[in-house]
Each structure stands twice: as C-alpha cells, then as structure tokens.
C-alpha cells in the first residue's frame, strides 16, 4: 500500500501521520529527534524501534519531515540521511519546523507564525515562504515564552523561595525533588531543555494564583516584546500560534494581542493537523 508520510518533530516528541491514498490517516508518536541532541545513528535507532514496527506493509512514496534545528543545512542533511536509510525509495523533503508551523497555520495566506512549545520561534510568512525570522537562540539565550523558559521561572521561584508557603508545598508534593537533583539535571544530564519544560505543567495546574499568572503573563509578554514587536507586519497580518504552551495559555495570548492591538489568528496545539491539510 502506497502512503505519504508527514512528520513534525520538536525536541520532546515527533508526531507522524501516515496518509494512504483514499484511506484513513494513522497517527504515530516517537520521541523527538533534534540533531543538536541526537546523532544520526541514534535517530535511526529511534525510528527502527518506535516507527517502523507501526509501518509494516506500507510503501512510502513521499515523506515530508519538519523538525527543530533544521535551519542549519548540516543538520538538515544529517536528518535526511537518517530518513534515507529507512525509506530509500521515497521522495524525501526535509524542512525547518518553523516552515512547518507557517504552512500549518497560514496555509497559503500571509501571516505571522509562532511556535510556543518546548522552545519558541517566530516568522513572517508571505503565503509561500518565510521572508523574515526573529532568531531563535535556544533555551540558554532565548526561547522566550516557551515551556523551557516558563519552566525555568518555576524552578527559580522554588529554589529562591519566592513562592508563598502554599505554592512551595504544592511544588514539593507535585515534583518530590531537591535543589541538588534539579541542578544535576540542568547542568550535568542530557536534554536539559526538556527537563526545564517539564515544570511548566505546574503553571497549568495552579491557574488563578497571582504568582502563577504573573509568571505566565511575563513569560509570554517577553515573547511579544522581544519578537513580535520586531515585525512591522504584526499590525497588518494575523498572529498565529502553534505548540502546547500556546494552546494551554491561549487566554493569555488573547489578552496580550488585545493589549498590543494585534489580531489573534489560529492557535493549534499540533502543527501537523494543519500540515495534513496543506499537503492534501
């Protein structure tokens, strides 16, 4: 059976859609495949273990892969080589996840496309390609408004004892961790961005507390001020968002857009839903 595959990979997870001709789409999830954290051999191993067993009996004609870190041509080449090892006869197109978000959110119309997931990024898309991009500097130097950025704030409030007594107790009960364990994970263990982002759930679970609302609003406002303010098109085009953070806190995005007098467009949890439409 001939199929088309579309994949959207962040640092944390990768979602795959198998689209058979005239058949129902099939969802498959694997761990994320960031070329900054995984070697080509490790990517192949991930796909062999988590993807191929669910693709038995299918012949892949086309594969459209969108992933984090692929603005770097060397990284894009690395990922394409890994995919070629497993799907040698398929036509493979590898693109940056930001183009994936732009296509998913804007389709073939002009707009500002933003990613707020484990990391963050944004661009102005003219309906066919990205023409402006405010640089994404990663979780150490940037990623304003992302899960890693907000999770880092949660950890800081805990370690600096800034949370009030109630929130301190809730944090301890929720995560059962210590300062030593946190610092070990952040500075010595692999994938610290994912680790930091895992603490953003604390914000979603404790909405309504003024400290929690301040962290969310300040973190997302940093994204607006640092990135969206730089595009003059922000005031003439809709602002679209994709990612778990954007979807989880879309009420705050709506308020910020109203404050900055911007038009809020689509908010998608998963860009792949829009990509299926785009590639169909």
N, C-alpha and C positions, 0 to 999 in steps of 0.2 A: 504494500500500500504506500503510495507516494504522499509525502507530507511536507509542509512548510513549517519550520520552527522559528519562533520569535523568543528571544531571551532578554531579560532585563536584570542585570546584576549590580547590586550595591556591595558595600564592604561586608555586610552581615549575611544577606541571603540573595539567592538568584532564583527568579521565577521563570519557568519555561512554559511556552504554550505550543502544543503540537496541533497543527491545523490540517487535518486530512481534507482532500478535495470532497466537498459535499457532505462531510461528516461533522461530528461534534468536536469542539476543541477540548483538549486534555491538558489539565494543569499538572505541572511537576515542580517541586521545590527542591533546591540543593543549597548548600552553604554558598556564601558569596565568594567571588573569585577576583579579588583585587590583585593586579600584578605587582602592587607595592608590597604585598604581604605573602603572596604565594608564587612559587617557581612554576615553570611550565610543567614539570613533572608532577608537582602537587595538584595543579589544575586538572591534568589528565586523570590522575588518581581519583579526584573528587567526582569527575564525570563518569568514570568507569564504575564507581561504587554507587553513586546516587542517581545518575541519569540513565545510563544505558540499560539497566535491568527493566526500566519502565518504557523503553523504546523498542522492545523486541518485535520483529515482524514488520517494521516500517522502513521505508526507503526515503531518506531525506533528500529532497530536491534543492531546496533553498533554506539558508539559515541566516537570520538577521539577529545579530548579537549586539546589545547595547550594554556598556559596562563602565564602572568607575575607573578613573585613571587612564582612560584610553585617548585623551587629548594628546598624550605623549606617543609619537609614532612608534617608538621602540616597544612600548607596552602593547600597542595595538597589534604589532607584528607577532609578539610573543603569544598573545591570546589566539590570534588567527591560526598560528602554527599548532597550538594545542587542539583547537577545534578540527583542523585538517587531519590530525592523527586519528580522530574518531569518526569523522564524516568526510572521507577522502573524495567522494564523488559529488558532494554538494557544492552549490554556488554559495560562498560564504561572504557576508558583508559584516564588517566589524566597525562599530561607531561608539563614540563617547556617550555616556549615559545622559549628558545634557542635551544632545541632539535627540535622543530617545524621548526625553521629557518634553522637549519643544514640539516634536511631531505628535506625541500623545495628547498634549494639552491644546496646542494651537491648530492641529491638523494642517490645513494649507492656508491659514489666515495669519496676519501679523499679530504679534503679542509678546509680552514679557513672560518667559517661562522660568520658574523657580523650583529647585529641589530642596526640600527640608526633610531629610531622613537622618541616618546616622551622621552624614556630613551635609554640607549645603553648597549650593551653586546657583547661578542665575545667568540669563542671557536675553538679548533682544533677537527675535526670530522674525524674518521678513516674509514668511509664508512658504519659503523653500529652503532657507539655510540660516545658520546663526551668523549675524553680522556684527554683534557686539557681545562681549563677555566680561563681566567683572570677575577678576581672577579668584578662583577658589584656592586658598593657601593651605588647606588641610587642617586637621584637628589641633595642631600645636599653635599655628599662627593665625588661623581663621576659623572657618566653619560656623560663623555667627548664625544663631537661630537653630542650629542642628541639634540632634539628640546628644552628640558628644559635648557640644557647647553647654546645653542645659544641664546635662548630667554632671558636668564638671562643677557647675554652680551648686548643685545639690550637695556634692561631696564637700565643697568648700564651706558651705553653711554648716554642715555636720562637723567637720574637723576643726573649724574655727569657733564652734559652739555658738553660732549665730542664731540657729533655730531656737524657738522658745521651748520650754520644757515638754509641752505636748508633742511638738514635731520631732524633738530629739528621741522621745520614747517611741514614736511611730516608726522612725527611721531604724532604730535598733531592732525593733520587733520585725520589721519588714526584711532587713538585709542580713542581720546577725553577722556583722563584720567588725573589724577593728582598724585603727589607723595603720598599723603595721601591714595588715593584709591589703588594704587599699593602696598604699604606697608601693608595695611589692607588685601588685597587678598593673599599676600605672607605669612604673619605671623599669621593671625587670621582665615582665611577661609579654608574650606576643599579643598583637591585636588590642592595644590599649584603647583605641577609638571605640571599638565595640563595647569594651568594658565600661568606659565612661558613659556611653549612650544607654547602657542597661539601667542607669539610675534615673533616667528621665521619666520612667514609669511612676516614680514616686510623686511627680508633679501631677500626672493624670489622676492618680488615686486620691489626691488630697486637695482637689479644686475647692475654692471658696475661702481658704485661709489666706490672709493678706500677704504673708511672706511667699507663699506658693505662687499667687497671682503676680506678685512683683517680679519673681524670677522669670516666669513665662513671658510677661509683657516686656520686661527689659531685654531678655534674650532675643525675642522676635523683633523688637524695635531696633536692636543693634544691626540685624539683617537689613531692615528697611533703610536705616540711615547710612550704613556702610555700602550697600549695593544698589538698592532700587533708586535711591536719590541720585545716583550717578547717570542714570539713563534719562535723557530728556523725553524719550518715548513713553516713559512711565505715566505721563499725564495725558497721553493721547491714545494709548493702547490698553487693553485689559491685562491685568496681572494674574497669571495662572500659577497654581502651586501643585506639586506632587510630593508624596512621601508621608510616612507615618506621623511625623511631628506636625506637618501642615494639616493633615486630616484630623488629628486628635485635638488640635487647638485652633480650628478654623474660626471659632467665635472671636478669638483674639485677633486673627488676621483680618476679619471683617471690620473690627473696631479700628485697627491701625490704618486700614485702607480708607476708612471714613475720615480719620484724623488727618491723614496726608492728602485727602481729596483724590484718591485713586480709585479706579474701577476694578473691583474684585471679579475675576473670571472663574474658571473651573478650579475645583480643588479635588484631586484624585489621590486616593491612598496608594494605588499601584499604577504607575505609568503604562504598564503592559496592557491594561484594558483599552486605553486609547491607541496603543500601537497595533493591536489586533485590528481595530477599525481602520487605521491608517494603511496597513499593509493588505487589507482586504479590498 
